[in-house]
Amino acid sequence: MALESVPAHVETVIYLYFLVVAGVGCFVHGRLWLGARGVSADRDEAVPNPNPDPDPNPDPDPDSS
C-alpha cells in the first residue's frame, strides 16, 4: 500500500511552519545566550562592572608573606 502525496499547497504550508518554528527557536536561543553572557540589546541598560580588578582574590596585606 503506497502513501498518497499531499497537495503542493499543503506541502508548502508544512515547510513554512517548519521555517517559522526554526526561526522562533533561533530567536529564543539567541536571547538566552546573550542574556547568559550579560549582553544587553540596549547598551545604555548594561550594568558596568563595579570591580574592574581582574584579580578576584586580592591579598589584603601583601607584606605579610
N, C-alpha and C positions, 0 to 999 in steps of 0.2 A: 504494500500500500504506500503510494508516494504522497508526500505532502504537497498541497497546492501552494503556489506562490501568492503572496499578498499583492494587492494593487499598488501601483507606483506611489500614489499619494499617501498610502498608509506607511509604506517603507520610508518615505521622506519624513513623515511626522515622527517615526521611531528614531531615525538618525538625528533629527533636530532635538528631540527630547534628550538623547544621549549627550549631545553637544552642550545643551543648557545645564544638565546635571554636572558635567565635567567642568564647565565654566564656574558654576557656583562652588564646586569643590575646590577648585584652584583659588578662587577668591577667598574662601574661608581659610584655607591652608596658609595663604599669604598673609592674611590679617593676623592669624595666630602666631605665625613665625616672626613677623615684625613685632608683634606685641611681646613675645618672649625675649626678643633682643632689645626691647626698650626703645624702639624707634617709633616716634610719633608721626602721624600723617601731617600734622601741623607743627612745624619746628618751634613755634612760639610756645607751645604747650609742653615741650620736652622739659623735664626736670634736670637741671645741671647737677653734676656730681659734687656734693658738698666737701668731699675729701679727695682732692686730686692727687694725693700722695700715693705712688704705686706700691709702697711697702705696707701691707695690711697689718703687720705686727711690729710697729716701731719699738725699739728698745728705749724705755723711758730714761735710763741713766747709762749712756754709752761708756762712761768712765769706770763703771763698777766691775769690769771684767777681771 
